[in-house]
Amino acid sequence: MPYQNSLAALLNIPLRSQDANADIVRLGDVAHLYWAPAPLIITRENRQQVVHVSANVAGGSKLSNVTKLFLQRVRDLHLPKNVTVHPAAQGQQDLMNQTLVALGSSLAISLVLVSLMIVALYNSYRTPFVTLFAIPHASIGAFSALWITRQTLNLYSLIGMVLLAGLVTKNGILLVDYADTVRVRDGRDREEGMRDAARTRFRPIIMTTSAMIAGMLPLALGLEPGGSSRASLAIAVISGLTSSLVLTLFIVPITYSWIAPKELKAETVFASDKKQPLSR
């Protein structure tokens, strides 16, 4: 049919008017038609038409920042309530949201598993609160360093937070474990046991933390080609370890003196710590 290829033929289609005379008019008299690009496929979801909008992020820009600014401008448009905006399935923004949820869940699960392990190790429900008390202080240092260096909370920085949770918990375990050992072995109270633990475990904590910081320093500086994209992981770990190193040696002993039981249970004494009778 000529109407499919000729706009002039389409505008020349006769129409019968609804007035008393029933005159014949042309489509071009009542409508203005023009050529315009249109999607080949009209996608619908739940009987609602879907419009896909795609774009590329400019070089040097972060996807999370672009997404935040885009959603803010969409809210300023005051669109009708029946118009909703959400990430396309399997798009970069959707994958980023899935990654954030997965890593957030991994961090929560790791904290729960570490707590259960400490409960089983020390046979006490109070001790995990002492060792895990160092994690908030490490998080303060990590978030502050990311803000100062203008790094975003992306995939690599979240992996660094998960790694940081295990590293800073190690410092608390070193202090609490030795304090309990001294209390069982020498019969000391909580304050004396923690003083001895802080004095004895100070050098191992400094050495392990310094080694981890030195290992992460090249990655934080982005010395390798393409390493700048992974620098946020090292920045989060280094800053978190530094802040936890300073605060753990003060906060954990204070928390231990408040929360730790005054008398350790008999199950805390290991078989190797019991005095064996001398054989004749």
N, C-alpha and C positions, 0 to 999 in steps of 0.2 A: 504494500500500500504506500502511496506517496506521502501519507501523513507521517510516516516513521522517519523519513529522511529530509523532508522539506518543511521548514517552519512557516513559509508563506502559504503552503497548501493547508497547513493546520489552522492558520488564522483565517482562512477563507471558508471554513466549514460553516454552512448555513444553520441558523437557529430560528425557531419560531417563537416570537415574543408572546407574552401572556396578556397583552392589552386587548381591547375590544376588536381592533382591526386585524389582529393576528398577523402583523407584518413579519417579514423575514429579515433577520439581521445576521451579520457575520460574527464569528467568534472573536475576530480582531476588534470589533466594536465594543466589546464588553470585557475584554481581558488583554493583558500584556504578557506575552511569553518571551522567554530568552533562554539561550543555552547556558547550562551551568553544570559543573562536575557533580556527580552523585555517587554514593557507594554502590558497588555492584550487588552487595548482599545486605539486606536489612536484618540485623540481629535483634532478637527479642528474648527477654528473660522475665519469667512470671508475667507474661502478657504486656511487658513494658519495653518500649524501644530502647536499645542500647547504642550509644555513640562512643566509639573508641577514639581517644585522643592520645597520641604518642609524640614524644619529643626526645631530643638528645641533650644530655647535660653538658654544658660548656666546660672546656678544659680548666682544671683548677677548682671547680665547684664540687661540693659534696651533695650526694643524692638526698641525704636527710635534710640538709638546709634548704635545698630546692623544693622538696616536698612540703616542708613546713611553710615556706613562703607561698607556694601555690595554693595550699589549702586555706591559708589566711585570706588570700585574694578572692578565692571562691566564696568564702563566708561573707566577704564585703559586698558581693554581688546581690545578696538576699534573694537567692533563687526560690522558686515555688517549692512547697513541701514535697510535691511528688517528684521532684528532681533530686536525685542522690548522686554523690560522687564517691567512688571507691576504687581501689587499685584493681587493675585487670589481673585475671588469674595467670600465674606463672610469669608475671612481669617483674621488672627489677624492683619496683616498690613493694610488690606482694612478697617477693623472695626476701627482701630486707625485713619486712614485718615478721615473716616466719622465722627468720634467723634470730631476731630479737627475742621472740617468745621462746624458742628452743634453748637459747643460751641462758635466758632468765630462769627457765625451769631447771636447766643443768646446774646453775649456781645454787638454787634452793635445794635440789636433791643432794648436791655435794655437801652442803652444810648439815643436812639431816644425817647423811651417812657418817660424816666425821663425828658428829655428836654421839651417834649410836656406838661407834667404835671406841670412843673415849669412855662411854658408860660401861661397856664391856671390859675395857682395860683396867679401869680404876674401881669398878664395882660401886659407882657413886653417880647420882643424878645431879649433883651440884658441880662437880669438877668440869663438865663440858662448858658451863657458863663462864668459868674462869678462863679457859683456853680460848674460847670463841670471842671473848670480850675484846681481843686485839683486832678483829676484823673490821669493826666500824672505824677505828682509827686509821687503818690502812686504806679504807675506802675514801676517807677524807683527803688523804694525801694524793691518791690516784686521781680523784675527780678534780682536785685543785690543779694538779700538773697538766691534766688534759685541757682545762680551761685556760691556763696560762700559755700553753703552747698552741692553742687554737686547734686542738684535735677534737674530733667528734667521737661520740659513743657508738663506734661501728663494730664490725665483726671482730677485728683484731683486738680492740680495746676490751671488748667483753670477754674474749678468750683470756686476756691478761688478768681480768678480774677473777675469773674462775681459778687460774693458776695462782693468783695472789692469795686467795682464800686458804689454799693448802699450805703455802709457804709461811704465812704469818701465824697460822695455827701451830706450826712446828715450834716456833719460839716459845709459845705458851706451854706446849707439852714438855719441852726441855726443862722449864722452870718448875712446873707442877710435879713432874715425875721425880726430879731430884729432891724437891722439898718433901714429898711423901716418903722417899727412901730415907732421908735423914731423920724424919720423925719416927719412922719405924725402927731404924737401926739404933739411934741414940736417945730415943724417948724425949725429943724436944717438942715445944709447942709450935703453933702455926707461924708466929712471927720469927722465931729463931730458925725454923726450918727454911722459910723463904729467904731470909737473909743469907744463909749459907748457900742456897741454890742460886741466888742472884750473883753472889761472889764467885761461885764455881763455874756457872754456865755462861758468864759474861763473855769470856773469850770465844767459846764455840759459837755463840750466837753472832758475835761480831765477824768471825771468820766466814761462816756460811753465808751471811748476808752480803758481806763484801765480795765474795766470790760470785754470787748471783748477780750483783749489780755490775761487776766488771764484765761478766759474760753477756749481759744485756746492753751494755753501753754502745758497742758498734751498731747494733740494730736501732737503738734510739737515735743515733746521730745520722742514720741513713747513709752509711758509707758505701754499702753495696748498691749496684745498679738495681733500681726498682724497689729499694728497701724503704723508701719514704712512705709507701702505702702501709707498711707493717710497723712503722715507728711507734704508733699509738700503743701497740702491745707492750713494747719495751718501756715506754714512758710510764704506763700504768703500773707495771711491775716495779720499776726502779723507785718511783715516788712512793708507792705503797709500802715497799720494804723500808725505805728511809724513815717515813713517818711512824711505821709500826716499831722500828728499832728504837726510836727515841721514846715513844710512849709506852711500849710494852714493858720495858724495864721499870716503869713507874706505876702504870695502871694495873698490870697483872698482879704484882705483889699486894697492892692495896685491895684488889678484888678478892684475892686468895685469903687474906686475913679476915674478910667479911663473910665470905660464902663457904669456904672450906670447912668441913666438919672438925670440931675440936678433938674428937677421938676417932682414929681410923679403925675401920672394921677389921676383924681378924682375917677376912678373906684377902685383904690387901697385901698381907705378908706372903711373899712368894716362898716356895720351898727352898730355893737357893739361899734365901736370907736367914733361914732358921739356923740356929746354932746346933751343930751336930755333936753328939756325945763322943768323947775321945775313946778310941779303941785301945784296948790293952795288948 
